[in-house]
Amino acid sequence: MKHTQVFINSKNRTSGSSSSDFKVHLNRRIQNIHSISVRSIEIPFSWYCINTSNNRISWSSSGTDYSATLSPGNYTADELAIELQNKMNAQLAGFIVTYEDKTLKYTFSHNSTSFVINYAESTCNLLIGLIIVAPDSAGLSWTSQNVIQITGSNLLFLESNVLSSGRALSHSDEEERPIFLKVPVNQNAGSIVTRESKDDDVLIFNSQFGISEIDFRLVDDEYNLVDLNGLDWSLELLVSSEQD
């Protein structure tokens, strides 16, 4: 059996403008592959936990619908309370947003007008602890139903149509996806997320399998592309193939 180390760096992509969605062409084709194992992966935690997929809050007051958009970035709970308050007041003045660190919840208050936050129209529901229930009746204040979640995804997934052919497609509630690697987010923003090899990180192929180009998509646990804000990530594979 012949073993070949393959080092992938998204900066060396041969197609695709994003480090989260690209193809890379190998310098030579590898034939008769028996297995591919993941040795290591390094991803900079440079994405924003609050981004364009989860930064809208919508509410109704006195028969009028309002919406505010939060600026993408990474926030502490107190910083996000200020951001929510400022952006909501820009649409309807009178809001105060406070954070209680004992309960890990926000309280939204208005000084004169009743309001209700709209789950269906908001994308920041996890951030503010809003869950899927019938809307609360309008009132002068509202407190998070769940604890808030502002640290972003707990998992990243690496998808590849080429590499996932070595195992069954992973299932979500809605569709099958070509996931070949799960990466726990075990670091804070500004650090490097790593994952060492594990026994189950082995993709088995029939001996007719060969690769010269590999596609990659880096997505979060909602299957949104992860925006690394211009930074690149790397991956090491060990390819075992039959001797020529």
N, C-alpha and C positions, 0 to 999 in steps of 0.2 A: 504494500500500500504506500502511495506517495502522499506526503503532507506538504501543503502550501499555505504559508501565512499570507493573508490578504489584508492590507491596511486601507481603510476607507476614510477619507476626510472630505467633508462636504465642500471645502474650498476648491477641490479638484474635480468638481462635477463637470460633466461634458454637455449636459443639457439641463434646463431649468434655472430660473432666476433666483430661487429661494433655497436657502440651506435646509429647509424643511420639506421640500418637494422637488426631487431631482433624479437624474440618472448619472451613473458613473461608468465609464468604459474601462475595462481592465486592459493592461498592456499586452496580455495574451489570453487566448481562450483556454479555459480549463475543461478538459473532457473527462468522461467516464467517472463522474463524481459519485462517490458512495455516501458521503456525509459532509455536512458543514456545521461547525460548532462556533458559538460566540465566545470569544476569549475575554473581551472587555469592551466597554463603551464609556465615553466621556462627553457629557453634554453641559454646556455652560447654562446656569440658571439665570439667563438674561431676558427671559420672556416676562411680560407683565401679567400679574395675577388678575388685574382689572384691565380688560382690553375691549376691543370692539364687539366681542361676542357676549359680554355680560355687563355692560356699563350703562344701561338705560333703566330709569325708574319712572313709572307712570302712576298717576293717581287722579282721582276725580274729586271735585269739590263744587257744591252748589250747582250741579248739572253741567259743569264744564270739565273736560278732560285736559290734563296737563302731562307733560313729559320733560324730563331733564336727562342730559347725557353727561356722565362722569368722565373726567380726563383719564386716559390710560396711564397706568403706573402701578407701583407697589406701595401700599399704604399700611400704616399701623391702624388699629381700630379707631383711635382718636383722630388721626388724620383723615380717615374716611368719613367720620362723622362730620367733620368740618366741610369736607368736599360735598357731601350730600346736602348739608344745610345751605351752603352757598349756592349750589346749582338749583336747588328747589326754590330758594328765595328769589332767584333771578326770574323764575316763572310766576311765583305767587308769594309775595312777601309775607313774613310772619312765622316762618318755620324755625324751630329749634330742634336739633338732633343731638342726643347725648348717648354716651356709651357707659354701660355698667360692667366693670371688669369682674365683679363677683358672679354675675350671671352670664356674661359673654353675650349680652343682648343690647340692641339699640332701642331707644324710645324716640319716636317722632311726635312732636307737639306743634300745634298751631295756636296762636294767641287769640284768634277770633272766629275762625271758620272751620266747620267740620270737613273731614276728608276721609277717603278710603284708598288704600294703595291697591292698584290693579295687578294681580298676579299674571294674568294672561298677556298683558302688554309690557310687563317689565322683564328685563333679562338679568337683573342683578339679584334675583330671589335668594340664591344661596348666600350671597354676600350679606344680606340684611336679615336672614333668618325667616324668610317668607315661604310658607309651604302651600301645597295644593289643597285648598279648602274653599268652601263657599266664602265669598268676600265678607269680611266683618262689616257690621253696620257702621255708617259714618260716625266719626267722633272727633273730638279735639286732640286726641292722642292715640298712638298705636305703638305697641311694644312687640319686638321680634317674637315669633312663635317658637322658633328653634334658635339654638346658638348660631352665631354668625360664622361664616366660612370665608375668610379673606386671604388665605394662604395659597389659593389656587388648587390645581389638580394634585391628587396624591399619587397619580400614575401617569406615565407617558407610554404610548405604544409606538413601536416602529413597524410600519407596514411595508411590505414588498411583494408585488405580484410574482416576481421571479423566485424569491426565497421561500415564500409561503407554499409553494408547490411541493415542498418537502413535508408538509403536515396539513391536516384538515384546516380549513378556514375557521377562524374564531367567530363565535356568534355574539351578536348583541340582540337587544330586544327587537330591532327593526330589520337588520340585514346581516349577511355574512361579510366579514372584512378580512383582508389578507394580512392579518397580524402575525408576525413571526417572533416578536420580542416584547416583553413587558418590562418597563423600567420604573421601579419605585422612586418617587421623588423624596430623597432622604437628606436633602440639604436645604439651606435657606437661600433666598435670592442673593445673587452676587457670588455664589459658590459654584463648584463643579459637581454635577450629578454623575455618579459613577455606578457601575454594576459589574461585578466580577462574574466569571463563568460559573455555571451551575450544571449539575448532571443532566438536567432536562433541556439544556440549551443545544441540543443536537438535532439537526434536520437530516432525515434519512431519505435518500433518493435511489432510484433505480440506476443501474450502471450506464444507461444511455444518456443520462443528464449531463449537460454542459452549460457553462456560462461564459459570456464575454462582456455582458453589460448587466448592471443591477439597478433597479429602481428603488427609491426610498421615499417614504412619507412619514414625518414625525408629527404625531397628533396627540391631543390630550385625551382625558377619559370621556369627553363628549364628542370625540373624533373631529375636533377642530384643529386645523393646522397650527402648530406652535410657532409663533414669530420670535425668533432668537435675536431680533433687532440688529441684524448685520453680522452676528458672530457665527462661527462654524463649530461643528462637532465631529467626533471621530469614532471609529469602530474597528476592532480587530477580529477577523474571522480565521478559522483554521479549516482548510478544505482538504478532505481526504479523498483521493481518487485512485483508481486502479493504475498500475504501471502501464505506460505505453508499450 
